[in-house]
Every structure is written in structure tokens, then in C-alpha cells.
């Protein structure tokens, strides 16, 4: 019987360690997700501010020079606006990718924790069946009935 108890204890400890590792992975993934969202927000805000400053400088210089927004000044203006828009798109794609990776890490950790518990329970069940088989334990029906007909009639279960 001792080998079965030791194996069961080892299985329980392994199951607990696997569950904790999965939960730690979920926690780390949650932190990654938060970091990705916060960093993406700051990156987007910074790029938007940079774009706005660049466009304001272009407008101010163009207005101060007395040149109308046409020709090369207009091209510079549209190129700067286009580059700023592309930078924002790249930033948002990077943020979405980082968020997707963090969510996958969370799902993987949750699956690892659940797998550890399920696997441990199955292993404990197998140990129990093996012990029952080797020790000769079997279900034995009771030899006597627990209630007679008169007992059942007393409680109204006839």
C-alpha cells in the first residue's frame, strides 16, 4: 500500500506544481497584455503629437513665407501627413501583435493549469484502480437487506 500512497502524494504535488506554473503564466501574460496596451497607447499618443507638431511647423513656415500651399510646400505637407499616418498604422499593428501574443500566453497558461489538474486526477484514478486490482478489493453487495417491508411502510414507502 505504501508505494501507492507515495505515488499518489507525488502525483498531487506534481499536479499542484503544474497548476501553479500555469497560473503564473496567466499572471505573466496578463502583465504583458497590460504593458502592450499601455505602451501602444503612449506610442500612438507620441506619434500623434509628433505629427501635429510637424504639420504645425510646416503650416507656420509656409504661412510666414507668404507662399500659398501649392507645389513643393504642399507636397512636403502631404508627405509629412502621410508618413505620420503610416507610423500610426505600424504602431497600432505592433500593439495588436503584442496583445495577441499576450492573450495566447494567457490561454496557454490556463490550459497548462487545467491540464495539470486533469492529468493528475486521471493518474490518481489509475492508481486507485491499480491498487484495487492488486489488493483484491472488490465491491461486495450487502448480505442482508437494510430495511424490511414493514420498515418501509412506517415511513410511507410501500
C-alpha positions as CSV (number, residue, x, y, z in Angstrom):
1,X,0.0,0.0,0.0
2,X,2.9,2.4,0.7
3,X,4.0,2.6,-2.9
4,X,0.5,3.7,-3.9
5,X,0.4,6.3,-1.2
6,X,3.8,7.7,-2.2
7,X,2.8,7.7,-5.9
8,X,-0.5,9.4,-5.0
9,X,1.4,12.1,-3.0
10,X,3.8,12.6,-5.7
11,X,1.0,13.0,-8.2
12,X,-0.7,15.5,-6.1
13,X,2.5,17.5,-5.7
14,X,3.1,17.4,-9.4
15,X,-0.5,18.4,-10.1
16,X,-0.2,21.4,-7.7
17,X,3.1,22.5,-9.2
18,X,1.7,22.3,-12.7
19,X,-1.3,24.3,-11.7
20,X,0.8,26.9,-10.1
21,X,3.1,27.1,-13.1
22,X,0.0,27.6,-15.4
23,X,-1.4,30.3,-13.1
24,X,2.0,32.1,-13.0
25,X,2.0,32.0,-16.8
26,X,-1.5,33.5,-16.8
27,X,-0.3,36.3,-14.5
28,X,2.7,37.0,-16.6
29,X,0.5,37.1,-19.8
30,X,-1.8,39.5,-18.1
31,X,1.1,41.8,-17.2
32,X,2.3,41.5,-20.8
33,X,-1.1,42.4,-22.1
34,X,-1.3,45.5,-19.8
35,X,2.2,46.6,-20.8
36,X,1.4,46.2,-24.5
37,X,-1.8,48.2,-24.2
38,X,-0.2,51.0,-22.2
39,X,2.9,51.1,-24.4
40,X,0.8,51.2,-27.5
41,X,-1.3,54.0,-26.2
42,X,1.8,56.1,-25.3
43,X,3.4,55.3,-28.6
44,X,0.2,56.3,-30.5
45,X,-0.1,59.5,-28.5
46,X,3.6,60.4,-29.0
47,X,3.3,59.8,-32.8
48,X,0.1,61.8,-33.0
49,X,1.8,64.7,-31.1
50,X,4.9,64.5,-33.3
51,X,2.7,64.6,-36.4
52,X,0.8,67.5,-35.1
53,X,3.9,69.5,-34.3
54,X,5.5,68.7,-37.7
55,X,2.3,69.8,-39.5
56,X,2.1,72.9,-37.4
57,X,5.7,73.9,-38.2
58,X,5.0,73.3,-41.9
59,X,1.9,75.5,-41.8
60,X,3.6,78.2,-39.8
61,X,6.7,78.3,-42.1
62,X,4.6,78.2,-45.2
63,X,2.3,81.0,-43.9
64,X,5.3,83.1,-42.7
65,X,7.0,82.8,-46.1
66,X,3.9,84.2,-47.8
67,X,3.8,81.2,-50.1
68,X,0.4,79.6,-50.7
69,X,0.1,75.9,-50.0
70,X,0.8,74.7,-53.5
71,X,3.6,72.9,-55.3
72,X,6.6,71.8,-53.2
73,X,5.2,73.1,-49.9
74,X,2.0,71.2,-50.4
75,X,4.0,68.1,-51.3
76,X,6.0,68.4,-48.1
77,X,2.8,68.9,-46.1
78,X,1.1,65.8,-47.6
79,X,4.3,63.7,-47.3
80,X,4.6,64.5,-43.7
81,X,1.0,63.8,-43.0
82,X,1.2,60.5,-45.0
83,X,4.3,59.4,-43.1
84,X,2.7,60.2,-39.7
85,X,-0.4,58.2,-40.7
86,X,1.9,55.3,-41.7
87,X,3.8,55.5,-38.4
88,X,0.5,55.3,-36.5
89,X,-0.7,52.3,-38.6
90,X,2.6,50.5,-37.9
91,X,2.4,51.3,-34.2
92,X,-1.2,50.0,-34.0
93,X,-0.2,46.8,-35.8
94,X,2.7,46.3,-33.4
95,X,0.4,46.8,-30.5
96,X,-2.2,44.4,-31.8
97,X,0.5,41.8,-32.4
98,X,1.8,42.3,-28.8
99,X,-1.7,42.0,-27.4
100,X,-2.3,38.8,-29.4
101,X,0.9,37.3,-28.1
102,X,-0.1,38.2,-24.5
103,X,-3.5,36.7,-24.9
104,X,-2.1,33.5,-26.3
105,X,0.3,33.3,-23.3
106,X,-2.7,33.7,-21.0
107,X,-4.6,30.9,-22.9
108,X,-1.6,28.7,-22.8
109,X,-1.1,29.2,-19.1
110,X,-4.8,28.5,-18.4
111,X,-4.6,25.3,-20.5
112,X,-1.4,24.2,-18.7
113,X,-3.1,24.7,-15.3
114,X,-6.2,22.8,-16.4
115,X,-4.1,20.1,-18.0
116,X,-2.1,19.6,-14.8
117,X,-5.3,19.2,-12.7
118,X,-7.0,16.9,-15.2
119,X,-3.8,14.8,-15.7
120,X,-3.3,14.5,-12.0
121,X,-6.8,13.4,-11.4
122,X,-6.6,10.8,-14.1
123,X,-3.3,9.5,-12.7
124,X,-4.8,9.3,-9.3
125,X,-7.8,7.4,-10.7
126,X,-5.5,5.0,-12.4
127,X,-3.5,4.5,-9.2
128,X,-6.7,3.7,-7.3
129,X,-7.9,1.2,-9.9
130,X,-4.5,-0.5,-9.9
131,X,-4.5,-0.7,-6.1
132,X,-8.0,-2.1,-6.1
133,X,-7.0,-4.7,-8.7
134,X,-3.8,-5.8,-7.0
135,X,-5.2,-5.8,-3.4
136,X,-8.3,-7.8,-4.2
137,X,-10.7,-5.0,-3.2
138,X,-14.0,-5.5,-4.9
139,X,-17.5,-4.2,-4.3
140,X,-19.5,-6.6,-2.3
141,X,-23.2,-6.3,-2.1
142,X,-24.6,-6.3,1.4
143,X,-25.6,-9.7,2.7
144,X,-28.7,-8.5,4.5
145,X,-31.4,-6.0,3.5
146,X,-31.2,-2.9,5.5
147,X,-35.0,-2.2,5.6
148,X,-37.8,-4.7,5.8
149,X,-41.2,-4.1,4.1
150,X,-42.6,-3.2,7.5
151,X,-39.9,-0.6,8.0
152,X,-40.7,1.0,4.6
153,X,-44.4,1.1,5.4
154,X,-43.8,3.0,8.6
155,X,-42.3,5.8,6.5
156,X,-44.9,5.6,3.8
157,X,-42.6,4.0,1.3
158,X,-44.5,0.9,0.4
